[in-house]
């Protein structure tokens, strides 16, 4: 399944990426092999992700998310965490 995701790095910054295997990508990030940006900012924790229907959709969504301000990204992350905290 393709998805786009955000990580909170050890320095408090946010990293946005896409993958077709989130678990494998997270293992790579934690091992310091996920990306040049996150390598020097470990640990990195997954704070948000969204499934996408295709690779193209995931790449497009990543492109749009990377253009958001930090405040807009934090709002998106906060909304996702509020939703996860609700009981269905």
C-alpha positions as a printed Julia matrix, in Angstrom:
88×3 Matrix{Float64}:
   0.0    0.0    0.0
   1.35   3.4   -0.97
   1.29   6.08   1.67
   2.62   9.47   2.6
   3.95  10.03   6.12
   5.44  12.55   8.51
   8.14  11.98  11.09
   9.1   14.15  14.03
  12.89  14.11  14.18
  15.01  14.27  17.31
  15.62  17.99  16.79
  11.85  18.67  16.61
  11.75  19.15  12.84
   9.21  17.4   10.62
  10.12  15.16   7.68
   7.63  14.23   4.97
   8.04  11.28   2.63
   6.17   8.57   0.74
   6.65   4.82   0.53
   4.99   1.61  -0.61
   5.98  -0.21   2.62
   5.73   1.96   5.73
   7.06  -0.63   8.18
  10.18  -1.25   6.06
  10.72   2.48   5.56
  10.46   3.13   9.3
  13.05   0.42  10.0
  15.34   2.08   7.46
  14.88   5.51   9.07
  15.59   4.11  12.55
  18.73   2.38  11.25
  19.99   5.67   9.84
  19.47   4.55   6.24
  16.1    6.14   5.52
  17.13   9.49   4.19
  19.93  11.99   4.31
  17.79  14.48   6.24
  16.7   12.09   9.0
  20.07  10.35   9.3
  21.56  13.2   11.32
  18.35  13.94  13.25
  17.56  10.6   14.9
  15.5    9.39  16.57
  12.58   9.88  14.21
   9.04   9.0   15.27
   6.07   8.48  12.99
   3.47  11.15  13.82
   1.14  10.97  10.81
   0.44   8.87   7.73
  -2.2    8.64   5.04
  -2.87   5.76   2.65
  -2.99   6.56  -1.06
  -4.52   4.62  -3.93
  -1.42   4.77  -6.15
   2.23   5.69  -6.24
   1.41   8.8   -8.23
  -1.17   9.92  -5.66
   1.33   9.4   -2.8
   4.03  11.37  -4.63
   1.61  14.19  -5.42
   0.35  14.34  -1.83
   3.97  14.43  -0.56
   4.74  17.3   -2.95
   1.76  19.28  -1.64
   2.52  18.54   2.02
   6.12  19.68   1.66
   4.83  23.09   0.62
   2.79  23.57   3.8
   4.11  25.77   6.55
   5.32  24.16   9.77
   2.17  25.42  11.51
  -0.06  23.82   8.88
   1.8   20.52   9.2
   1.5   20.6   13.0
  -2.23  21.25  12.68
  -2.57  18.21  10.39
  -0.58  16.07  12.84
  -2.66  17.35  15.76
  -5.93  16.55  14.02
  -4.74  13.02  13.3
  -3.72  12.47  16.92
  -7.09  13.76  18.17
  -8.88  11.32  15.85
  -6.73   8.38  17.02
  -7.56   9.23  20.63
 -11.31   8.91  20.06
 -13.04   5.63  20.75
 -15.04   4.35  17.75
